[in-house]
């Protein structure tokens, strides 16, 4: 295990590339003593491994990284975006069809009551890259709120907003339709912080009664029915993400660098 090897990489990154977990999960697994390298159980994620390292997780050899794959999934309401839920609620991954690979992870999350497009991948490093705000990918939502929406308040979100000492970046929100005491909005943002849309709308006194993610970067929900999953063709994946070989190199596309 030498950091001088140009092909060496951090153990958490290697596990993520193999698609068995995310980097964050890898660090937790290491702390739990589940990961061994060349016969030594790791106690810290601050370990660099070369291409020849013998890595085992729970006593089983680490699988060779497969080609990066991506799926569009229409997450319904009433499921959580996690592999295991301490409250015993149904999870996204338990609901996936048996034709899916055994190990996939989500790119970002949608909360229990939210629905719409959720991207899934077998490549933990790809997931990490696409989640980073620096990638600049726009998340788009259709949002139903209760209350009287002030268009001027929506326009002010272009400058970002601070709520309870949490700074949210620029958000583009437009009022689409009003019916009685409810309104539908289109919301676009880049950061995607935890419950960002709900917290912003509640700040203005407009509780969210429905939230549907319709797009994540260049990928659209389209006509996927709730619970349906569809793999993004390899050619499209290469074109949109600039994938070469088995590794993920995300190429920013011009239409995602411009404001929504």
ChimeraX attribute file (.defattr): number of C-alpha atoms within 10 A of each C-alpha:
attribute: neighborCount
match mode: 1-to-1
recipient: residues
	/A:1	16
	/A:2	12
	/A:3	13
	/A:4	9
	/A:5	12
	/A:6	9
	/A:7	12
	/A:8	18
	/A:9	17
	/A:10	16
	/A:11	25
	/A:12	25
	/A:13	22
	/A:14	26
	/A:15	27
	/A:16	24
	/A:17	27
	/A:18	22
	/A:19	29
	/A:20	22
	/A:21	23
	/A:22	27
	/A:23	22
	/A:24	13
	/A:25	15
	/A:26	23
	/A:27	20
	/A:28	16
	/A:29	20
	/A:30	19
	/A:31	15
	/A:32	13
	/A:33	14
	/A:34	17
	/A:35	28
	/A:36	21
	/A:37	17
	/A:38	13
	/A:39	12
	/A:40	11
	/A:41	17
	/A:42	19
	/A:43	16
	/A:44	15
	/A:45	18
	/A:46	10
	/A:47	16
	/A:48	19
	/A:49	22
	/A:50	18
	/A:51	12
	/A:52	10
	/A:53	15
	/A:54	14
	/A:55	21
	/A:56	19
	/A:57	19
	/A:58	11
	/A:59	11
	/A:60	11
	/A:61	13
	/A:62	18
	/A:63	14
	/A:64	11
	/A:65	17
	/A:66	14
	/A:67	18
	/A:68	23
	/A:69	19
	/A:70	24
	/A:71	21
	/A:72	23
	/A:73	24
	/A:74	25
	/A:75	32
	/A:76	21
	/A:77	19
	/A:78	14
	/A:79	21
	/A:80	23
	/A:81	20
	/A:82	17
	/A:83	14
	/A:84	14
	/A:85	12
	/A:86	5
	/A:87	6
	/A:88	8
	/A:89	13
	/A:90	17
	/A:91	17
	/A:92	25
	/A:93	20
	/A:94	13
	/A:95	12
	/A:96	16
	/A:97	11
	/A:98	8
	/A:99	6
	/A:100	14
	/A:101	11
	/A:102	11
	/A:103	14
	/A:104	21
	/A:105	24
	/A:106	25
	/A:107	23
	/A:108	18
	/A:109	20
	/A:110	26
	/A:111	16
	/A:112	17
	/A:113	15
	/A:114	23
	/A:115	23
	/A:116	26
	/A:117	29
	/A:118	26
	/A:119	27
	/A:120	22
	/A:121	21
	/A:122	28
	/A:123	30
	/A:124	30
	/A:125	24
	/A:126	24
	/A:127	24
	/A:128	17
	/A:129	15
	/A:130	21
	/A:131	18
	/A:132	15
	/A:133	13
	/A:134	11
	/A:135	18
	/A:136	19
	/A:137	25
	/A:138	24
	/A:139	22
	/A:140	23
	/A:141	22
	/A:142	19
	/A:143	23
	/A:144	21
	/A:145	23
	/A:146	20
	/A:147	16
	/A:148	14
	/A:149	20
	/A:150	11
	/A:151	11
	/A:152	8
	/A:153	11
	/A:154	19
	/A:155	15
	/A:156	14
	/A:157	16
	/A:158	15
	/A:159	11
	/A:160	13
	/A:161	15
	/A:162	11
	/A:163	10
	/A:164	7
	/A:165	7
	/A:166	10
	/A:167	11
	/A:168	20
	/A:169	17
	/A:170	17
	/A:171	25
	/A:172	20
	/A:173	23
	/A:174	14
	/A:175	16
	/A:176	12
	/A:177	11
	/A:178	16
	/A:179	8
	/A:180	8
	/A:181	10
	/A:182	17
	/A:183	20
	/A:184	21
	/A:185	19
	/A:186	18
	/A:187	22
	/A:188	24
	/A:189	24
	/A:190	26
	/A:191	20
	/A:192	21
	/A:193	16
	/A:194	12
	/A:195	12
	/A:196	15
	/A:197	20
	/A:198	18
	/A:199	17
	/A:200	20
	/A:201	17
	/A:202	14
	/A:203	13
	/A:204	14
	/A:205	14
	/A:206	20
	/A:207	17
	/A:208	21
	/A:209	15
	/A:210	16
	/A:211	23
	/A:212	22
	/A:213	23
	/A:214	22
	/A:215	22
	/A:216	24
	/A:217	20
	/A:218	13
	/A:219	18
	/A:220	18
	/A:221	19
	/A:222	12
	/A:223	8
	/A:224	16
	/A:225	13
	/A:226	14
	/A:227	16
	/A:228	15
	/A:229	20
	/A:230	14
	/A:231	15
	/A:232	15
	/A:233	11
	/A:234	14
	/A:235	9
	/A:236	13
	/A:237	17
	/A:238	19
	/A:239	11
	/A:240	16
	/A:241	17
	/A:242	16
	/A:243	20
	/A:244	12
	/A:245	11
	/A:246	14
	/A:247	16
	/A:248	21
	/A:249	16
	/A:250	16
	/A:251	13
	/A:252	16
	/A:253	17
	/A:254	7
	/A:255	12
	/A:256	17
	/A:257	14
	/A:258	10
	/A:259	14
	/A:260	16
